[in-house]
C-alpha cells in the first residue's frame, strides 16, 4: 500500500495568526514576572515559617535541581518548538491531550482566588493613598475595631531598667489572676529554692516574671497591623468559619471588580500589550524589596527572625510534608503544570535560546524567594520582640504574612503612607504578571481549539472570561471568604500539578521518545541536552514526583485556617478541585484512544506535528514529501483521511493522506 501527501489550504490566514513577542526581552521579562509573583513574598516565607525556617531551603533547592528546572525547560521547549497553546500542543501524542485541559482547569481555578490576593493589595493601596497626609490605620490601636489585646508600643527595654521599673513594666505583660489560678507560686518558690513558699504575687521579682513557668500567663498581644487585617479587612469576628462565611463585603467586591477590569485592559491586545507592561511590573518589585530589607535589619529583634530563617532544624527533614511543600512550592512558584510557560514560549522565535532562559529565570525566581525571606523574617523578628512571642507564633498562615508582617515594618518607616502605597503597588504588579499568564493560558488554550470562531472575537471572549472570574470570586469577598480562599489554595494547585507534570514526562520522554525530543531541541538551539537533563528527565524527576505524591498522600493533613480544621463537606469540595484535572485527563485519554483506533495509534504524533514555519522543518521527518509505508507508517506519523482534530501549527494548512 502506498501513500501520497496532499497539502490543502484553509481560508482566513489573518484570522488564525497567533502573533509573536516584539523582542526577546519581552518574553524573558514576562517569564520572570510570571515566575516571580506574590507567592515569593507570601507563600514561600510562610512555608519556611511552617517547616522550620532554613530546614525548608534544603528540600526546596533539591526539588529545584531534580524536578523544577528540568520541567521548566521542558515546558518552554515544547511550546517554542511547536508554536502551540497548552491544549493543541499535545498533537505530539493526542491521547495525552488531557494534560492541556488539566492545565487550563488549574490555571482557571487558581486565577479565581489569586485575584482575591491582588484585590487585598489594591484595597491596602487605596487606603495608603487616602492616608498620605495622615497616619496609617494599622499604625495605632485607637480605631473602633481594635481590642484590648492590640499593642502599638514596643516591648519594655528591660536590660536598661532598674529592678523596680522592670517589675512595674512586666506586670503589664502578665495576667496576675492567671498566676494565682494555676497555683504557680509554690512551683516558683521550689524552682528558686526559697525556704518558704510565696503567698502573694507581689513577692515575685523580674526574673521570676520572665520564667518559663509564667510564660503561659503572658498576655497574648496582637500588633495593630494584625488587628487591621483580621478585624477590619477580613472581619473574621463576623464569621463562624467556612460553615458560615457571613455576608458579602461590598468594599471587597468592588475592589475585586476593579482588579478584573484592570486584568482585562492589560490582556486586551494579548502579548502585544502584556509584553510591554512587564518592563515595569517585573523590575519595580526589586527596588521595594531592597528598601524593606534595609529597614528590617535596622529594627530591634531582627536577628531573632533571621536566625529562625537560617538555622535549620534537621529533624523536620524526616517529615514527608516538608518535601511535599517544597515540591509544590517549586511548581507553584515556577508555574510548572499551569500551562503559562508553554503559552508564553509558544509566541517565541523558533531559534530562541531556551536553555539560557530556563536556567536564568529559574535562578532569578528562587533567588527572589530566598531574598524576600530575609526581608520578611527580619520583620517577623521585630514583631516577635514587640509582642513578646516566639517567631513561629507571631503571624498567621497564608497571605497574612504579606498583609501583617510587611505593613508592620512599613509602619516604622518615615513617611509610612507613601512607602505603604509603593509596597502594595508592588504586590499589585507582582500579582498582575502571574495573573496575565494564567488568564492568557486559559484564553489561548480555548481559542486555539476554536480559532475560526474565537480569534476574530478574542476581545469579547477575553472580557467574558474576566467577568466569569469575577462572578466566581464573589463568595471569596465575604467576611469569611479567607476560609474559602484557603481551601482553594490548599487543593487546587497541589497533587494535580505533580500528576500533570508526571504525564508530561511520560508523554515526551517515554512515548514520543527522548531521542526525538532531544533532536527537536537541537533543531532550535543547535546543541543537544547534556547528561544532567537526560538523567533528570528519564529517572530523577519521575521518581521524585511519584515519591512525593505517595508520601504526601500517606501523611495527608486536613485543610485548616487559624488552627480550625474544615468540615468533611468542605474537604470533599477541596478534593473535587484537586482531582478534576486528573479526571478530565483520564476521560480525554479514553476518548482520544477510541477516536484514533487504539492507544498505540493515539500515542503517535499527528501528521501536522512539528515547527510552525516550513523553513524550520530541517530534518526528514518534518519535511514535505511523499512517504511510503506498509501497514504502519515507518516514521511514526499518523495520517488521516480528514482534517486533523486541531488547527495545526502554522494555522493555515492541514495534511490529508490518501491511502
C-alpha positions as semicolon CSV with decimal commas, in nm:
position;residue;x (nm);y (nm);z (nm)
1;X;0,000;0,000;0,000
2;X;0,142;0,340;-0,092
3;X;0,053;0,685;0,020
4;X;0,098;1,037;-0,108
5;X;0,061;1,359;0,086
6;X;-0,159;1,644;-0,034
7;X;-0,131;1,992;0,115
8;X;-0,461;2,175;0,128
9;X;-0,506;2,544;0,203
10;X;-0,764;2,665;0,453
11;X;-0,913;3,011;0,444
12;X;-0,866;3,302;0,675
13;X;-0,493;3,319;0,739
14;X;-0,520;3,656;0,908
15;X;-0,779;3,531;1,148
16;X;-0,556;3,244;1,258
17;X;-0,238;3,444;1,323
18;X;-0,127;3,386;1,683
19;X;0,130;3,667;1,694
20;X;0,483;3,671;1,840
21;X;0,678;3,866;2,103
22;X;0,809;4,201;1,982
23;X;1,154;4,119;2,122
24;X;1,349;3,865;2,326
25;X;1,336;4,083;2,638
26;X;0,954;4,085;2,626
27;X;0,947;3,708;2,667
28;X;1,227;3,693;2,925
29;X;1,072;3,959;3,150
30;X;0,729;3,800;3,108
31;X;0,873;3,469;3,231
32;X;1,043;3,645;3,522
33;X;0,721;3,829;3,605
34;X;0,518;3,509;3,579
35;X;0,755;3,307;3,796
36;X;0,825;3,587;4,047
37;X;0,483;3,657;4,193
38;X;0,307;3,728;4,520
39;X;0,390;3,372;4,623
40;X;0,757;3,472;4,653
41;X;0,674;3,726;4,925
42;X;0,381;3,536;5,075
43;X;0,375;3,163;5,011
44;X;0,746;3,085;5,022
45;X;0,815;3,269;5,352
46;X;0,508;3,106;5,505
47;X;0,625;2,756;5,407
48;X;0,966;2,835;5,558
49;X;0,783;2,963;5,863
50;X;0,576;2,642;5,888
51;X;0,857;2,398;5,811
52;X;1,137;2,519;6,034
53;X;1,300;2,811;5,854
54;X;1,626;2,713;5,683
55;X;1,526;2,345;5,703
56;X;1,284;2,412;5,419
57;X;1,558;2,553;5,195
58;X;1,727;2,211;5,173
59;X;1,437;2,019;5,010
60;X;1,343;2,334;4,818
61;X;1,680;2,355;4,641
62;X;1,696;1,976;4,589
63;X;1,349;1,977;4,429
64;X;1,452;2,270;4,211
65;X;1,752;2,078;4,076
66;X;1,590;1,737;4,019
67;X;1,239;1,843;3,917
68;X;1,177;2,218;3,891
69;X;1,443;2,323;3,642
70;X;1,411;2,014;3,414
71;X;1,033;2,053;3,390
72;X;1,061;2,429;3,345
73;X;1,285;2,369;3,045
74;X;1,054;2,102;2,901
75;X;0,752;2,335;2,901
76;X;0,945;2,625;2,747
77;X;1,097;2,397;2,482
78;X;0,780;2,220;2,373
79;X;0,586;2,548;2,345
80;X;0,859;2,725;2,149
81;X;0,916;2,427;1,918
82;X;0,553;2,386;1,816
83;X;0,416;2,743;1,850
84;X;0,107;2,585;2,002
85;X;-0,102;2,655;2,309
86;X;-0,140;2,420;2,609
87;X;-0,420;2,214;2,451
88;X;-0,321;2,189;2,086
89;X;0,047;2,121;2,155
90;X;-0,039;1,763;2,252
91;X;-0,080;1,661;1,891
92;X;0,267;1,526;1,968
93;X;0,069;1,241;2,128
94;X;-0,308;1,301;2,108
95;X;-0,405;1,061;2,387
96;X;-0,220;1,297;2,625
97;X;-0,431;1,598;2,522
98;X;-0,591;1,585;2,866
99;X;-0,271;1,743;3,003
100;X;-0,362;2,065;2,827
101;X;-0,721;2,061;2,950
102;X;-0,592;1,992;3,301
103;X;-0,353;2,288;3,277
104;X;-0,637;2,519;3,175
105;X;-0,854;2,394;3,463
106;X;-0,577;2,451;3,720
107;X;-0,500;2,797;3,580
108;X;-0,869;2,886;3,581
109;X;-0,926;2,781;3,944
110;X;-0,606;2,944;4,070
111;X;-0,689;3,266;3,880
112;X;-1,011;3,298;4,078
113;X;-0,852;3,304;4,422
114;X;-0,520;3,457;4,311
115;X;-0,707;3,769;4,206
116;X;-0,851;3,788;4,558
117;X;-0,497;3,839;4,691
118;X;-0,448;4,110;4,429
119;X;-0,778;4,260;4,546
120;X;-0,646;4,290;4,902
121;X;-0,331;4,458;4,769
122;X;-0,546;4,705;4,576
123;X;-0,751;4,784;4,887
124;X;-0,440;4,843;5,100
125;X;-0,301;5,059;4,821
126;X;-0,617;5,273;4,818
127;X;-0,612;5,305;5,199
128;X;-0,246;5,410;5,189
129;X;-0,320;5,672;4,925
130;X;-0,611;5,818;5,123
131;X;-0,389;5,847;5,434
132;X;-0,089;6,011;5,264
133;X;-0,139;6,321;5,484
134;X;-0,219;6,118;5,796
135;X;-0,104;5,809;5,983
136;X;-0,194;5,466;5,852
137;X;-0,483;5,289;6,030
138;X;-0,253;4,998;6,124
139;X;-0,007;5,233;6,293
140;X;-0,218;5,271;6,607
141;X;-0,462;5,085;6,833
142;X;-0,704;5,378;6,858
143;X;-0,950;5,254;6,597
144;X;-1,305;5,136;6,664
145;X;-1,227;4,777;6,561
146;X;-0,927;4,743;6,797
147;X;-0,949;4,537;7,118
148;X;-0,757;4,549;7,446
149;X;-0,518;4,288;7,304
150;X;-0,393;4,537;7,045
151;X;-0,042;4,663;7,105
152;X;0,131;4,953;6,933
153;X;0,400;5,019;7,193
154;X;0,740;4,845;7,198
155;X;0,821;4,569;7,442
156;X;0,987;4,715;7,756
157;X;1,363;4,769;7,732
158;X;1,424;4,558;8,042
159;X;1,808;4,540;8,035
160;X;1,830;4,918;8,074
161;X;1,584;4,939;8,367
162;X;1,636;4,903;8,740
163;X;1,463;4,621;8,927
164;X;1,166;4,829;9,038
165;X;1,095;4,959;8,689
166;X;1,137;4,610;8,541
167;X;0,877;4,464;8,778
168;X;0,637;4,752;8,708
169;X;0,678;4,705;8,333
170;X;0,637;4,327;8,350
171;X;0,311;4,349;8,544
172;X;0,162;4,499;8,227
173;X;0,275;4,192;8,034
174;X;0,150;3,921;8,273
175;X;-0,202;3,818;8,373
176;X;-0,183;3,824;8,756
177;X;-0,503;3,624;8,809
178;X;-0,363;3,350;8,584
179;X;-0,063;3,305;8,813
180;X;-0,293;3,262;9,111
181;X;-0,541;3,031;8,938
182;X;-0,266;2,797;8,818
183;X;-0,103;2,782;9,163
184;X;0,231;2,883;9,020
185;X;0,363;3,045;9,339
186;X;0,462;2,713;9,508
187;X;0,624;2,592;9,186
188;X;0,822;2,914;9,152
189;X;0,923;2,900;9,518
190;X;1,057;2,550;9,465
191;X;1,230;2,640;9,139
192;X;1,417;2,925;9,307
193;X;1,493;2,724;9,627
194;X;1,303;2,956;9,860
195;X;1,280;2,834;10,220
196;X;0,911;2,927;10,240
197;X;0,653;2,930;9,967
198;X;0,545;3,268;9,835
199;X;0,182;3,352;9,908
200;X;0,137;3,679;9,714
201;X;0,213;3,762;9,353
202;X;0,368;4,089;9,470
203;X;0,656;3,882;9,605
204;X;0,765;3,791;9,251
205;X;1,075;3,964;9,114
206;X;1,151;4,043;8,749
207;X;1,345;3,719;8,695
208;X;1,051;3,509;8,816
209;X;0,806;3,707;8,599
210;X;1,011;3,609;8,292
211;X;1,043;3,242;8,391
212;X;0,918;2,968;8,156
213;X;0,666;2,864;8,426
214;X;0,493;3,201;8,387
215;X;0,505;3,205;8,008
216;X;0,151;3,067;7,967
217;X;0,019;3,358;8,173
218;X;0,165;3,627;7,948
219;X;-0,091;3,841;7,769
220;X;-0,121;3,738;7,402
221;X;-0,098;4,075;7,234
222;X;-0,166;4,138;6,868
223;X;0,003;4,403;6,660
224;X;-0,200;4,689;6,516
225;X;-0,139;4,555;6,164
226;X;-0,269;4,209;6,263
227;X;-0,593;4,351;6,402
228;X;-0,639;4,572;6,096
229;X;-0,605;4,263;5,873
230;X;-0,818;4,024;6,076
231;X;-1,080;4,252;6,231
232;X;-1,120;4,523;5,967
233;X;-1,022;4,386;5,627
234;X;-1,131;4,022;5,674
235;X;-1,385;4,089;5,953
236;X;-1,329;3,739;6,087
237;X;-1,514;3,823;6,407
238;X;-1,837;3,825;6,200
239;X;-1,781;3,477;6,054
240;X;-1,813;3,134;6,213
241;X;-1,577;2,960;5,976
242;X;-1,636;2,810;5,634
243;X;-1,972;2,679;5,756
244;X;-2,098;3,039;5,783
245;X;-1,888;3,283;5,582
246;X;-2,122;3,574;5,653
247;X;-2,237;3,845;5,416
248;X;-2,058;3,984;5,112
249;X;-1,830;4,281;5,177
250;X;-1,931;4,548;4,925
251;X;-1,590;4,712;4,967
252;X;-1,406;4,393;4,877
253;X;-1,647;4,313;4,595
254;X;-1,590;4,650;4,425
255;X;-1,213;4,613;4,461
256;X;-1,237;4,267;4,303
257;X;-1,434;4,409;4,010
258;X;-1,168;4,677;3,966
259;X;-0,888;4,418;3,956
260;X;-1,066;4,209;3,691
261;X;-1,126;4,518;3,476
262;X;-0,757;4,603;3,513
263;X;-0,663;4,249;3,405
264;X;-0,893;4,279;3,104
265;X;-0,737;4,604;2,981
266;X;-0,387;4,458;3,017
267;X;-0,491;4,150;2,817
268;X;-0,687;4,343;2,556
269;X;-0,417;4,307;2,288
270;X;-0,275;3,979;2,413
271;X;0,105;3,954;2,420
272;X;0,143;4,284;2,234
273;X;0,022;4,470;2,544
274;X;0,141;4,241;2,825
275;X;0,487;4,220;2,665
276;X;0,535;4,593;2,728
277;X;0,365;4,614;3,069
278;X;0,616;4,366;3,217
279;X;0,910;4,602;3,156
280;X;0,786;4,787;3,462
281;X;0,596;4,523;3,659
282;X;0,881;4,268;3,652
283;X;1,154;4,508;3,771
284;X;0,987;4,752;4,012
285;X;0,933;4,496;4,296
286;X;1,307;4,450;4,349
287;X;1,351;4,815;4,445
288;X;1,086;4,790;4,716
289;X;1,218;4,456;4,849
290;X;1,567;4,604;4,892
291;X;1,426;4,902;5,084
292;X;1,220;4,672;5,311
293;X;1,521;4,452;5,384
294;X;1,736;4,754;5,475
295;X;1,464;4,881;5,708
296;X;1,401;4,535;5,851
297;X;1,761;4,479;5,961
298;X;1,762;4,814;6,143
299;X;1,465;4,725;6,366
300;X;1,512;4,577;6,715
301;X;1,480;4,198;6,726
302;X;1,550;4,145;6,356
303;X;1,818;3,884;6,430
304;X;1,560;3,676;6,617
305;X;1,370;3,634;6,291
306;X;1,672;3,590;6,066
307;X;1,815;3,320;6,296
308;X;1,485;3,134;6,274
309;X;1,513;3,161;5,895
310;X;1,875;3,050;5,852
311;X;1,929;2,798;6,134
312;X;1,800;2,456;6,020
313;X;1,603;2,206;6,227
314;X;1,724;1,879;6,067
315;X;1,463;1,662;6,240
316;X;1,192;1,822;6,026
317;X;1,352;1,677;5,713
318;X;1,207;1,341;5,820
319;X;0,855;1,474;5,765
320;X;0,722;1,399;5,417
321;X;0,505;1,710;5,438
322;X;0,819;1,927;5,425
323;X;0,928;1,762;5,099
324;X;0,577;1,779;4,961
325;X;0,557;2,150;5,042
326;X;0,895;2,206;4,876
327;X;0,788;2,030;4,556
328;X;0,452;2,210;4,550
329;X;0,618;2,548;4,604
330;X;0,864;2,484;4,321
331;X;0,575;2,401;4,091
332;X;0,365;2,689;4,219
333;X;0,647;2,942;4,201
334;X;0,797;2,844;3,864
335;X;0,450;2,795;3,718
336;X;0,505;2,431;3,618
337;X;0,188;2,247;3,525
338;X;-0,020;2,564;3,486
339;X;0,039;2,597;3,112
340;X;0,160;2,957;3,138
341;X;0,520;2,876;3,045
342;X;0,408;2,673;2,748
343;X;0,174;2,951;2,637
344;X;0,434;3,230;2,661
345;X;0,709;3,031;2,489
346;X;0,471;2,944;2,204
347;X;0,499;3,308;2,090
348;X;0,881;3,286;2,070
349;X;1,101;3,287;1,763
350;X;1,196;2,929;1,680
351;X;1,571;2,978;1,735
352;X;1,544;3,146;2,074
353;X;1,797;3,013;2,329
354;X;1,559;2,825;2,556
355;X;1,846;2,673;2,759
356;X;1,958;3,016;2,874
357;X;1,607;3,138;2,954
358;X;1,517;2,830;3,158
359;X;1,827;2,845;3,378
360;X;1,823;3,224;3,429
361;X;1,453;3,254;3,508
362;X;1,461;2,958;3,749
363;X;1,760;3,101;3,936
364;X;1,612;3,452;3,949
365;X;1,284;3,315;4,079
366;X;1,436;3,105;4,356
367;X;1,686;3,377;4,444
368;X;1,399;3,623;4,482
369;X;1,215;3,384;4,714
370;X;1,521;3,344;4,938
371;X;1,593;3,718;4,932
372;X;1,232;3,802;5,020
373;X;1,261;3,554;5,307
374;X;1,534;3,767;5,467
375;X;1,315;4,077;5,435
376;X;1,007;3,919;5,589
377;X;1,184;3,727;5,867
378;X;1,368;4,038;5,982
379;X;1,024;4,199;6,020
380;X;0,883;3,888;6,192
381;X;1,169;3,901;6,442
382;X;1,080;4,261;6,515
383;X;0,712;4,171;6,561
384;X;0,804;3,883;6,792
385;X;1,011;4,120;7,005
386;X;0,734;4,380;7,011
387;X;0,466;4,132;7,123
388;X;0,692;3,913;7,342
389;X;0,625;3,594;7,147
390;X;0,828;3,333;6,964
391;X;0,883;3,388;6,592
392;X;0,679;3,080;6,498
393;X;0,376;3,222;6,682
394;X;0,384;3,580;6,564
395;X;0,188;3,576;6,236
396;X;-0,093;3,375;6,086
397;X;-0,076;3,148;5,785
398;X;-0,136;3,228;5,424
399;X;-0,145;3,582;5,286
400;X;-0,149;3,714;5,643
401;X;0,230;3,725;5,621
402;X;0,216;3,975;5,335
403;X;-0,065;4,176;5,497
404;X;0,059;4,167;5,858
405;X;0,438;4,143;5,872
406;X;0,520;4,377;5,584
407;X;0,271;4,651;5,686
408;X;0,412;4,637;6,039
409;X;0,760;4,704;5,906
410;X;0,639;4,974;5,669
411;X;0,465;5,150;5,959
412;X;0,812;5,209;6,109
413;X;0,944;5,388;5,801
414;X;0,950;5,767;5,766
415;X;0,658;5,887;5,552
416;X;0,497;5,545;5,609
417;X;0,183;5,605;5,395
418;X;0,396;5,671;5,087
419;X;0,605;5,356;5,137
420;X;0,289;5,157;5,206
421;X;0,138;5,279;4,880
422;X;0,453;5,179;4,690
423;X;0,472;4,839;4,862
424;X;0,114;4,742;4,783
425;X;0,155;4,876;4,434
426;X;0,449;4,634;4,415
427;X;0,223;4,347;4,528
428;X;-0,023;4,451;4,258
429;X;0,247;4,438;3,990
430;X;0,377;4,102;4,118
431;X;0,028;3,956;4,108
432;X;-0,063;4,103;3,770
433;X;0,233;3,937;3,595
434;X;0,129;3,592;3,712
435;X;-0,238;3,661;3,651
436;X;-0,165;3,771;3,293
437;X;-0,001;3,437;3,218
438;X;-0,270;3,222;3,382
439;X;-0,552;3,405;3,206
440;X;-0,364;3,402;2,875
441;X;-0,319;3,026;2,919
442;X;-0,692;2,977;2,963
443;X;-0,790;3,216;2,684
444;X;-0,527;3,099;2,432
445;X;-0,589;2,733;2,515
446;X;-0,959;2,759;2,431
447;X;-0,902;2,997;2,139
448;X;-0,651;2,759;1,975
449;X;-0,914;2,484;1,976
450;X;-1,173;2,709;1,806
451;X;-0,957;2,955;1,606
452;X;-1,213;3,035;1,335
453;X;-1,474;3,130;1,592
454;X;-1,274;3,293;1,873
455;X;-0,959;3,455;1,732
456;X;-1,152;3,722;1,547
457;X;-1,365;3,771;1,861
458;X;-1,082;3,750;2,113
459;X;-1,165;4,086;2,271
460;X;-1,519;3,976;2,356
461;X;-1,402;3,632;2,470
462;X;-1,135;3,786;2,696
463;X;-1,396;4,014;2,858
464;X;-1,628;3,716;2,904
465;X;-1,356;3,513;3,080
466;X;-1,271;3,805;3,310
467;X;-1,635;3,855;3,408
468;X;-1,680;3,483;3,478
469;X;-1,372;3,501;3,701
470;X;-1,523;3,799;3,885
471;X;-1,858;3,626;3,944
472;X;-1,691;3,308;4,071
473;X;-1,474;3,516;4,304
474;X;-1,762;3,697;4,478
475;X;-1,803;3,432;4,755
476;X;-1,439;3,492;4,846
477;X;-1,518;3,857;4,923
478;X;-1,749;3,754;5,209
479;X;-1,646;3,817;5,570
480;X;-1,532;3,456;5,595
481;X;-1,400;3,446;5,239
482;X;-1,049;3,378;5,365
483;X;-1,165;3,027;5,460
484;X;-1,283;2,962;5,104
485;X;-0,960;3,102;4,964
486;X;-0,754;2,882;5,197
487;X;-0,948;2,575;5,083
488;X;-0,887;2,660;4,716
489;X;-0,519;2,729;4,775
490;X;-0,479;2,406;4,975
491;X;-0,612;2,179;4,699
492;X;-0,626;2,349;4,359
493;X;-0,251;2,360;4,295
494;X;-0,112;2,056;4,472
495;X;-0,133;1,688;4,374
496;X;-0,280;1,772;4,035
497;X;0,024;1,979;3,935
498;X;0,260;1,692;4,007
499;X;0,032;1,449;3,823
500;X;0,021;1,672;3,513
501;X;0,399;1,716;3,525
502;X;0,449;1,341;3,553
503;X;0,226;1,286;3,249
504;X;0,430;1,546;3,057
505;X;0,747;1,349;3,129
506;X;0,584;1,017;3,037
507;X;0,447;1,161;2,714
508;X;0,758;1,340;2,590
509;X;1,038;1,119;2,721
510;X;0,888;0,772;2,702
511;X;0,604;0,780;2,446
512;X;0,728;1,043;2,200
513;X;1,082;0,939;2,290
514;X;1,374;1,123;2,446
515;X;1,572;1,079;2,125
516;X;1,308;1,264;1,923
517;X;1,273;1,531;2,193
518;X;1,649;1,592;2,205
519;X;1,657;1,611;1,827
520;X;1,382;1,875;1,837
521;X;1,578;2,077;2,095
522;X;1,889;2,056;1,877
523;X;1,688;2,198;1,584
524;X;1,606;2,504;1,795
525;X;1,923;2,557;1,999
526;X;2,197;2,398;1,791
527;X;2,301;2,152;2,061
528;X;2,155;1,852;2,238
529;X;2,073;1,843;2,611
530;X;2,362;1,713;2,825
531;X;2,371;1,430;3,079
532;X;2,212;1,639;3,356
533;X;1,894;1,695;3,158
534;X;1,878;1,334;3,042
535;X;1,926;1,193;3,393
536;X;1,658;1,415;3,546
537;X;1,403;1,362;3,269
538;X;1,444;0,986;3,246
539;X;1,492;0,897;3,612
540;X;1,523;1,152;3,892
541;X;1,227;1,372;3,805
542;X;0,959;1,100;3,760
543;X;1,084;0,907;4,066
544;X;1,076;1,223;4,279
545;X;0,725;1,311;4,162
546;X;0,585;0,964;4,232
547;X;0,757;0,953;4,572
548;X;0,624;1,293;4,680
549;X;0,266;1,218;4,569
550;X;0,262;0,884;4,754
551;X;0,423;1,007;5,075
552;X;0,215;1,325;5,084
553;X;-0,096;1,112;5,048
554;X;0,012;0,883;5,333
555;X;0,087;1,178;5,562
556;X;-0,212;1,380;5,446
557;X;-0,316;1,678;5,660
558;X;-0,666;1,826;5,655
559;X;-0,710;2,185;5,538
560;X;-0,730;2,438;5,818
561;X;-0,707;2,808;5,892
562;X;-0,602;2,955;6,228
563;X;-0,594;2,602;6,375
564;X;-0,957;2,547;6,272
565;X;-0,997;2,233;6,063
566;X;-1,252;2,238;5,784
567;X;-1,557;2,006;5,797
568;X;-1,586;1,693;5,583
569;X;-1,808;1,852;5,318
570;X;-1,550;2,128;5,262
571;X;-1,277;1,865;5,237
572;X;-1,489;1,691;4,973
573;X;-1,512;2,009;4,767
574;X;-1,138;2,052;4,801
575;X;-1,071;1,703;4,670
576;X;-1,305;1,764;4,378
577;X;-1,093;2,067;4,283
578;X;-0,775;1,864;4,325
579;X;-0,894;1,565;4,122
580;X;-1,086;1,746;3,848
581;X;-0,780;1,786;3,618
582;X;-0,691;1,420;3,677
583;X;-1,043;1,301;3,593
584;X;-1,052;1,518;3,280
585;X;-0,715;1,376;3,173
586;X;-0,846;1,019;3,205
587;X;-1,165;1,099;3,012
588;X;-0,974;1,270;2,728
589;X;-0,726;0,980;2,721
590;X;-1,009;0,731;2,670
591;X;-1,189;0,948;2,412
592;X;-0,872;1,002;2,208
593;X;-0,782;0,632;2,223
594;X;-1,124;0,544;2,080
595;X;-1,106;0,825;1,825
596;X;-0,766;0,713;1,691
597;X;-0,843;0,343;1,698
598;X;-0,637;0,240;1,997
599;X;-0,380;0,359;2,249
600;X;-0,083;0,281;2,022
601;X;-0,214;0,480;1,725
602;X;-0,337;0,759;1,951
603;X;0,006;0,796;2,106
604;X;0,179;0,876;1,778
605;X;0,230;1,236;1,659
606;X;-0,026;1,363;1,412
607;X;0,086;1,450;1,061
608;X;0,093;1,823;1,135
609;X;0,317;1,797;1,443
610;X;0,637;1,999;1,421
611;X;0,768;2,354;1,379
612;X;0,514;2,607;1,260
613;X;0,716;2,753;0,973
614;X;0,828;2,534;0,680
615;X;1,182;2,678;0,689
616;X;1,227;2,538;1,039
617;X;1,139;2,182;0,937
618;X;1,501;2,094;0,870
619;X;1,507;1,719;0,934
620;X;1,347;1,448;0,717
621;X;1,060;1,356;0,948
622;X;0,928;1,716;0,932
623;X;0,994;1,792;0,565
624;X;0,726;1,788;0,297
625;X;0,734;1,498;0,058
626;X;0,584;1,159;-0,020
627;X;0,616;0,884;0,236
628;X;0,593;0,514;0,156
629;X;0,462;0,287;0,423
630;X;0,308;-0,057;0,450
631;X;0,054;-0,101;0,726
632;X;0,203;0,124;0,991
633;X;0,389;0,441;0,899
634;X;0,764;0,390;0,933
635;X;0,813;0,749;1,053
636;X;0,575;0,719;1,344
637;X;0,336;0,977;1,192
638;X;-0,039;0,939;1,183
639;X;-0,216;1,026;0,857
640;X;-0,590;1,064;0,836
641;X;-0,836;1,094;0,551
642;X;-0,987;1,404;0,709
643;X;-0,852;1,728;0,861
644;X;-0,669;1,681;1,196
645;X;-0,866;1,729;1,517
646;X;-0,695;2,061;1,598
647;X;-0,579;2,359;1,389
648;X;-0,214;2,289;1,306
649;X;0,099;2,475;1,399
650;X;0,122;2,730;1,117
651;X;-0,250;2,792;1,133
652;X;-0,321;2,781;0,759
653;X;-0,270;2,425;0,630
654;X;-0,360;2,071;0,708
655;X;-0,244;1,742;0,566
656;X;-0,469;1,477;0,414
657;X;-0,329;1,132;0,340
658;X;-0,481;0,931;0,057
659;X;-0,437;0,566;0,146
